[in-house]
Amino acid sequence: MSPVRSVTYVSSRSSVLEKLHVAVSIFVVLRLLLVLLGSVLAIAILEWRHKALTRFLNEKSTALNLAVARVAVAATLLWQIRLHPILLDTSLDPALRVPFRIWGRLAAHLVAPPPVITAIYAIFLASTVLMLIGLAGRIASAVTAITATYLISFLFLYGKVDHIYHHLIFFSVVCALFPCTDTLSLDAIWAAWRDADTRRLRRCQPGIVYGYALRSMWLFVGLAYYFPGLWKFSRGWARWLSGKILHDYIARAGDVLPWTSFQVWVFQHPTLMVAASAIVVVFELGFIFLIIFPQLRPLAGFLGLAFHNATYLILRISFNSLQSCYVIFFDWTVIFSWISRKLSLGGATVLYDPHCKLCRRAAGTLSIFDWTSSLTFVPNPGASNFLVTTDAGRAGDGYEGYKLIAARLPVLWPLRPFMGLPGIQQLGTALYERVARSRTCSILNKTQAGGEKLICPEAAPFARALPLAGLGLMVILGLFHVENSWPLSCFPTFDGRTTDTLTQLFVQTLDAGNVAEDWNVSWDPKLLAAYPRWRTLTIQGMDPRPVARPKVAAVVDLWLKYHPDLHPKRVSVFVDFYQMRPLEASRARIARRKNCEFAF
């Protein structure tokens, strides 16, 4: 009878747990729906009262803003992606591979030999540099997006997807689809020369296409914040809003670097952790609403920068690759115009010879970089020099004229303080006079000025549809809490159960003389120096299931490879559990679990 009662009791308890789990799941879904419905209602009210959504969807932007985004994305990619870690990861034992979601299993079969990966990386470098300087910039952006997606996928085949690259791929695709090189690029200079040869001065004007491209980037970042906030509130609200999760993450942050005095101070103030946790949820849920309004968008940018830097101070998570792209939230045309007004620079009239090919091209180049619309170009047939007259009455020709122009073109502002220095002044004047004399052969070209060619580009339906499809997929991944995916994903939600205990992988070696020695594999200095993601790999060695034994063996083999002086006859693998104590700046081992054992 006893066994029967035992079975009945266990079954009854299981039934209660299942019902409790169902009830909790229902409350999670209800809270999730509540936030979603609240968001939809908020958007509807904003549209009804302020036409906020209509204005947002029809908002124009400038070629400069999209070009700045292109430069930031390309520079960040060059900074973030390195060949050495990719080659190291592709050389790892296939037993360690854990495919990421969406197409990870296919990626595991696309691992190429090192020479091929090196060649693809060289293509990536070349295309990204071209993207940066804007030479065949849109094609280069497409090549960069494809090669970067391929190369980065190998970093994610071993158990963890870092979310520091996702936005870079999406932004690169946007740059490939939209005219990101209409200014601040070599493509723009070449186009200005072509137009100048046909008597027209090329000048960009605000367009809805630029706005559509930037709007796609804004929404991507907004969704990257929104779904983590949604899941914090709907699933982890009790633990998150009580400060418990932040408490545990601060405690565990001491595993990476020693706790700072600021971290300890925050840890000592539970009320502050509760307030900070609430602010995080409000920020993440509200960010996407701030970016709808042009007046509040710079505020959203500053709040985002403050959020990530505060996160670094508290948890040592910096997200620099996203911060470097926050230039997309600022209207650089407005900023440069404001600076120009504050400096009381005013406008200037530039007289140039339309009969001279060189003069036309120079005027066209200056026009395409005139982001503040400060220069007015007037044909002056037969003039041997540029003649510049400012609104304030100052005048200058030749090199002196270029000094007046440089004060009004933001791209030349860094050079202006040096243009009048002794030596540079004489050199600049001599060079200008030499060029001016050499152009006499082209004066016979009696081309008449044709005015300005205003650039207002269009985008193909496919170009508009692809970012929209990407954002739609991101919404689906966010609703289903799919974090471990690439190149689109729900960004880390930090809504799961946490603890202030830490697990680390240890091995105990037994040599021929039966001398035992403990080694902390998770923090082995040689492996940490060789593999930036080594700690992620050691997590796979903590799996106690028999099916994971090949993974454990692969971790141990790799560790022994970096310790050739060791010749153990037996290796025992342990998982140690530590309680993290920031207030004492220490940790204490509270448990040890034997994983498996290998004989050599």
LOTOR-11699 format. One record per residue (C-alpha): x, y, z. Coordinates in pm, whole numbers, padded with zeros to 5 digits, always signed. Each point is the difference from the previous one (the first is absolute). Layout:
<sites>
XYZ
...
</sites>
This chain:
<sites>
+00000+00000+00000
+00286+00235+00077
+00133+00013-00355
-00348+00067-00131
-00050+00287+00243
+00341+00135-00101
-00088-00013-00366
-00336+00162+00066
+00166+00278+00197
+00258+00067-00270
-00265-00001-00268
-00214+00238+00202
+00294+00233+00058
+00087-00010-00372
-00358+00087-00084
+00011+00299+00234
+00330+00119-00150
-00137-00035-00351
-00308+00204+00092
+00220+00262+00165
+00221+00014-00309
-00306+00044-00223
-00132+00277+00224
+00335+00181-00006
+00016-00034-00379
-00348+00147-00030
+00098+00300+00212
+00313+00048-00212
-00207-00001-00320
-00253+00239+00153
+00269+00246+00105
+00163-00028-00343
-00332+00069-00171
-00060+00289+00239
+00324+00169-00102
-00061-00066-00369
-00352+00136+00014
+00122+00298+00200
+00263+00070-00265
-00253-00023-00281
-00238+00227+00191
+00278+00251+00065
+00090+00008-00370
-00369+00041-00091
-00040+00294+00239
+00318+00165-00126
-00122-00041-00358
-00346+00131+00083
+00117+00303+00198
+00327+00091-00172
+00014-00198-00328
+00328-00128+00142
+00012-00324-00199
-00096+00168-00329
+00269+00263+00043
+00253-00264+00100
-00071-00214-00306
+00026+00300-00233
+00295+00165+00167
+00281+00114-00226
+00368-00002+00080
+00320+00109-00170
+00272-00174-00194
+00248+00105+00269
-00181-00188+00279
-00004-00325-00198
+00363+00048-00105
+00106+00050+00363
-00181-00324+00087
+00191-00181-00277
+00335+00126+00125
-00082-00096+00362
-00111-00351-00097
+00305-00066-00217
+00242+00133+00262
-00165-00212+00271
+00019-00315-00212
+00371+00058-00064
+00050+00051+00373
-00203-00299+00117
+00074-00287-00239
+00341-00168+00018
+00130-00298-00196
+00192-00172+00280
-00300-00089+00222
-00191-00128-00303
+00285-00231-00104
+00036-00126+00358
-00369-00079+00029
-00017-00180-00333
+00290-00221+00111
-00186-00122+00310
-00121-00356+00041
-00336-00040-00182
-00131-00170+00316
-00011+00344+00162
-00233+00148-00259
-00342+00117+00113
-00183+00140-00306
-00179+00330+00047
-00363+00042-00100
-00131+00058-00353
+00289-00133-00212
+00267-00114+00245
-00004-00364-00116
+00069+00114-00354
+00278+00231+00121
+00165-00295+00175
+00033-00165-00343
+00140+00314-00162
+00321+00016+00204
+00273+00048-00259
+00375-00069+00023
+00212+00281+00152
+00133+00126-00339
-00356+00042-00130
-00115+00177+00317
+00305+00226-00020
-00084+00086-00361
-00362+00077+00093
+00124+00218+00286
+00222+00188-00245
-00307+00062-00218
-00185+00120+00311
+00280+00242+00086
+00017+00139-00353
-00377+00043-00032
-00030+00161+00344
+00277+00250-00077
-00177+00084-00328
-00324+00036+00194
+00174+00233+00243
+00141+00233-00266
-00303-00038-00224
+00160-00144-00313
-00258-00225-00168
-00149+00040+00345
-00335-00174-00044
+00151-00307-00165
+00271-00003+00266
-00269+00017+00272
-00172-00306-00145
+00326-00196-00018
+00083+00106+00356
-00338-00119+00128
+00036-00342-00168
+00362-00067+00098
-00047+00130+00355
-00306-00222+00051
+00196-00302-00118
+00310+00070+00209
-00178+00096+00322
-00218-00312-00015
+00303-00212+00094
+00038+00193+00326
-00352-00105+00097
+00028-00374-00063
+00121-00080+00350
-00286+00067+00237
-00047+00377+00018
-00121+00271-00235
+00134+00347+00076
-00234+00281-00101
+00271+00252-00088
-00011-00066-00375
-00368-00039-00090
-00069+00370-00053
+00318+00040-00208
-00119-00259-00251
-00348+00152-00023
+00141+00351-00041
+00242-00121-00270
-00292-00147-00194
-00186+00331+00030
+00306+00184-00132
+00012-00237-00296
-00367+00057-00082
-00012+00378+00032
+00213+00288-00136
+00250+00025+00288
+00277+00153-00214
-00171+00316-00127
+00244+00200+00211
+00303-00059+00222
+00137-00251-00249
+00220-00042-00303
-00308-00109-00194
-00154+00342+00070
+00312+00177-00128
+00005-00209-00317
-00373+00065-00056
+00057+00373+00058
+00273-00001-00265
-00224-00181-00250
-00278+00252+00055
+00246+00290-00017
+00113-00126-00340
-00363+00031-00113
-00024+00359+00130
-00188-00081+00324
+00106+00041+00362
-00115-00298+00205
-00175+00078+00329
-00194-00234+00229
-00328+00097+00156
-00195-00169+00281
-00189-00305-00119
-00239-00261+00131
+00232-00277-00121
+00271+00110+00243
-00267+00016+00269
-00121-00353-00081
+00351-00143+00033
+00067+00171+00331
-00348-00085+00125
+00077-00369-00054
+00313+00038+00215
-00187+00189+00273
-00271-00266+00018
+00258-00278+00016
+00156+00155+00309
-00344+00073+00144
-00104-00365-00037
+00334-00113+00143
-00098+00182+00320
-00376-00055-00008
-00012-00380+00022
+00249-00029+00288
-00215+00251+00187
-00313-00191-00096
+00135-00330+00133
+00140+00158+00315
-00345+00131+00082
-00202-00302-00111
+00212-00294+00115
+00268+00122+00239
-00185+00295+00150
+00001-00121+00364
+00371-00081+00001
+00101+00292-00218
-00203+00279+00157
+00096-00119+00349
+00366+00056-00087
+00080-00371+00049
+00131-00053-00354
+00216+00313+00010
+00129-00111+00342
+00107-00337-00141
+00159+00144-00313
+00208+00243+00204
+00111-00288+00220
+00096-00211-00300
+00175+00292-00173
+00292-00062+00235
+00078-00312-00199
+00118+00211-00295
+00182+00283+00178
+00042+00096+00366
-00295+00193+00138
+00037+00377-00010
-00089+00228+00288
-00298+00124-00202
-00134-00354-00047
+00035-00068+00372
-00175+00330+00081
-00295-00090-00226
-00007-00349+00153
-00033+00157+00346
-00313+00194-00098
-00289-00238-00080
-00240+00290-00056
+00232+00141-00264
+00010-00339-00178
-00381-00013+00001
-00019+00352-00146
+00267-00077-00260
-00181-00319-00101
-00326+00190-00048
+00177+00272-00202
+00148-00266-00231
-00346-00141-00079
-00145+00348-00061
+00294+00091-00224
-00018-00319-00207
-00376+00018-00050
-00004+00374-00062
+00299+00040-00232
-00196-00097-00312
-00258+00269+00078
+00262+00272+00044
+00151-00057-00343
-00337+00067-00166
+00036+00371+00077
+00285+00193-00169
+00027+00235+00298
+00042-00291+00245
+00226-00215-00216
+00326+00163+00114
-00120-00047+00358
-00049-00370-00076
+00356-00011-00130
+00143+00162+00313
-00211-00224+00225
+00125-00306-00188
+00361+00106+00044
-00062+00066+00369
-00172-00337+00035
+00289-00197-00151
+00268+00186+00192
-00190-00048+00325
-00032-00369-00088
+00375-00013-00046
+00062+00162+00338
-00236-00240+00176
+00031-00326-00197
+00309+00050-00223
-00212-00035-00315
+00097+00281-00237
-00166-00074-00340
+00246+00239-00167
-00087-00127-00347
-00355+00134+00039
+00104+00323+00169
+00228+00083-00294
-00304-00016-00228
-00210+00237+00211
+00093+00271-00251
-00319-00104-00182
-00216+00174+00262
+00146+00346-00064
-00074+00230-00294
+00350+00101-00105
-00124+00254-00253
-00180+00185+00280
+00301-00032+00230
+00244+00144-00254
-00245+00279-00091
-00037+00087+00369
+00379+00012+00045
+00032+00218-00309
-00260+00243+00137
+00166+00009+00342
+00331+00081-00167
-00175+00272-00202
+00156-00132-00317
-00288+00090-00231
-00013-00085-00367
+00235+00069-00289
-00022+00049-00374
+00253-00190-00212
+00072+00127-00350
+00153-00260-00229
+00079-00035-00368
-00255-00234-00164
+00221-00025-00310
+00270-00177+00201
-00044-00371+00061
+00219+00009+00310
-00194+00294+00147
-00334-00169-00066
+00117-00320+00168
+00137+00191+00299
-00330+00187+00036
-00195-00326-00033
+00210-00166+00269
-00047+00292+00238
-00373-00001-00073
-00045-00368+00089
+00169+00061+00338
-00191+00321+00073
-00218-00159+00269
-00105+00331+00155
-00094+00159-00336
+00240+00285+00072
+00147+00035-00349
-00163+00156-00305
+00179-00072-00329
-00015+00264-00274
+00156-00048-00346
+00272+00256-00080
+00131-00075-00352
+00365+00075-00058
+00097+00040+00366
+00343-00141+00073
-00065-00054+00373
-00281-00098+00231
-00145+00320+00145
-00181-00038+00331
-00210+00270+00166
-00157-00058+00340
-00330+00143+00122
+00200+00208+00247
+00185+00172-00284
+00333-00184+00016
+00148-00098-00333
+00285-00219-00113
+00120-00163-00317
+00213-00305-00065
+00139-00155+00316
-00153+00276+00216
-00336-00089-00149
+00048-00363+00094
+00068+00108+00358
-00340+00170+00006
-00160-00309-00153
+00170-00232+00252
-00155+00198+00285
-00345-00087-00138
+00044-00364-00095
-00011-00230+00307
+00213-00260-00178
+00282+00261-00022
-00039+00140+00353
+00288-00214+00137
+00235+00154-00261
-00106+00364+00034
+00209+00083+00314
+00317-00109-00181
-00060+00162-00340
+00130+00340+00109
+00311-00118+00181
+00341+00119-00130
+00129-00240-00259
-00338-00155-00066
-00134+00337-00119
+00287+00043-00247
-00016-00363-00113
-00378+00013-00053
+00024+00325-00198
+00278-00137-00220
-00185-00324-00069
-00322+00182-00088
+00180+00238-00239
+00178-00289-00166
-00328-00189-00053
-00172+00316-00122
+00272+00058-00262
-00014-00361-00116
-00371+00017-00078
+00033+00243-00292
-00021-00286-00248
-00358-00070+00105
-00121+00362-00030
-00082-00067-00366
-00283-00224+00123
-00289+00247-00030
-00243-00205+00209
-00278+00211+00145
-00115-00038+00361
-00315-00208+00037
-00093+00079+00358
-00037-00251+00282
-00107-00363-00025
-00206-00077+00309
+00031-00364+00105
-00319-00161+00126
+00053-00377-00030
-00264-00268-00010
+00008-00356+00135
-00126-00314-00168
-00289-00189+00166
+00241-00284+00080
+00227+00243+00186
-00293+00111+00214
-00133-00352+00056
+00321-00170+00118
+00060+00211+00315
-00371-00029+00079
+00024-00378-00027
+00304+00000+00228
-00180+00209+00260
-00302-00230-00025
+00217-00305+00062
+00157+00179+00295
-00348+00058+00145
-00080-00372-00035
+00328-00101+00166
-00067+00251+00277
-00352-00127+00065
+00125-00359+00018
+00301+00091+00216
+00254-00138-00250
+00335+00140+00114
+00249-00255-00130
-00039+00085-00369
+00203+00174-00270
-00001+00244-00180
-00335+00113+00142
-00102-00067+00357
-00189+00103+00307
+00263+00190+00197
+00094-00129+00349
-00299+00032+00232
+00165-00076+00339
-00336-00122+00125
+00088-00354+00106
+00073-00140+00342
+00332+00109+00144
+00215-00078+00298
+00299+00157+00169
+00192-00327-00032
+00252-00061-00274
+00104-00322-00171
+00352-00067-00121
+00165-00301-00162
+00288-00165+00188
+00214-00300-00084
+00206-00206+00236
+00303-00163-00158
+00171-00309+00135
+00355-00054-00126
+00214-00315-00012
+00111+00062+00357
-00365+00012+00117
+00033+00371+00080
-00336+00178-00039
-00029+00366-00102
-00304+00225-00051
-00030+00231-00302
-00260+00268-00065
-00078-00064-00366
-00254+00283-00034
+00264+00258+00088
+00306-00159-00155
+00216+00299-00108
+00144-00174-00306
-00340-00093-00139
-00154+00336+00084
+00281+00172-00190
-00041-00234-00299
-00380-00024-00013
-00203+00312+00089
-00307-00225+00035
+00174-00267+00207
-00231+00040+00299
-00296-00073-00228
+00169-00318-00117
+00062-00118+00358
-00373+00024+00071
-00045-00294-00237
+00235-00201+00220
-00239+00046+00292
-00277-00210-00153
-00031-00317+00216
-00203-00201-00252
+00170-00305-00155
-00087+00132-00346
+00220+00305+00072
+00311-00206+00073
+00158+00071-00344
-00034+00374+00070
+00167-00037+00339
+00277-00206-00158
+00051+00268-00269
+00035+00272+00264
+00251-00207+00199
+00200-00087-00313
+00021+00366-00099
+00107+00095+00351
+00273-00267+00001
+00119+00121-00340
+00092+00333+00160
+00175-00176+00289
+00245-00235-00177
+00209-00029+00316
-00281-00195+00169
-00009-00378-00047
-00290-00118+00215
-00104-00362+00019
-00346+00102+00120
-00208+00317-00023
-00311+00054+00210
-00238+00275-00105
-00191+00196+00265
-00251+00285+00004
+00053+00233+00294
-00270+00229+00136
+00103+00331+00157
-00200+00251+00197
+00095+00350-00113
+00042+00255+00282
+00056+00356-00132
-00009+00158+00344
+00292-00218+00105
+00164+00012-00344
+00020-00379+00016
-00167-00321-00102
-00041-00326+00184
-00031-00349-00146
-00326-00148+00122
-00016-00322-00199
+00190-00223-00241
-00150-00245-00246
+00201-00264-00178
-00077-00007-00366
+00204-00279-00154
+00346-00156-00010
+00249-00078-00275
+00293-00239+00006
+00309+00048-00219
</sites>
